[in-house]
């Protein structure tokens, strides 16, 4: 079987690294081939799955330094047909890539906003006068570096190898313990060829809107899980985009949506929410030894 997997491009991004690891992990138990399809944005990667152009997408959802990737959350809320199949946790080590002879020559630094934010302290210390320009991905600017020795980009060591560019400074993220969590997303329920495991899922992610912004409105959903002993590992609010002060809530719970306790909790949750969406039940796979 051949899988088409969408991810943020161009080649060399951390999303592509996570995708390659996922494919190699699948091959350990399944005879499968994969076509990696880079897209210019995270949103386009997810829309590719919803529109049938790809079977899976691997997208970042949370970084240990900078928090949630809001584009992923907002797009998943909009696209009802998508389901999370697996979470991948990737260690992130940022490199300053440039053809400049030294740091003093650099006038401009490009990278994805998340990468720039993860290296903000380093940039302020070592490149205080450089212009910082956000790009769609960590690798988007790499092709232009050879033509301008006053520019630099923040990306991975693998990206530097792929584009045959020198690394001017290594491991420049402000905190060494830097991890990004990715979700493997499919259209509807997973095909048996790429289901993560027959075992119970360790996590369930869901999102909901509230019927009204009233005192204690969020307390009731939280109490449901607390009373049943279901641990909440993450909660995030996002604007509904309908009116100022209206929010959606995204939750990660340490339980399988198919378990009896979770079924009971979800049934009760529907009585306290306007719209409830189960984004997926899945396991978490940590990737080690990758930069």
Secondary structure, DSSP 4 states (H G I P E B T S, - for coil): -EEEEEEESSTT-HHHHHHHHHHHHHHTTS--EEEEEEESSHHHHHHHHHTTS-SEEEEEEEETTTEE-HHHHHHHHH-TTEEEEEEEEEE---EEEE--SSGGG--EEEEEHHHHHHTHHHHHHH-TTSEEEEESSSSTTGGGGGG-TTEEEEE-HHHHHHTT--EEES--SSSS--EEEEEEEEESSPPGGG---SSPPSEEEEEEE-S---TTHHHHHHHHHHHTTPPEEEEEEEE-SSSTT-EEEEEEESS-TTSHHHHHHHHHHTTT-SEEEEEEEEEEEEE-S--
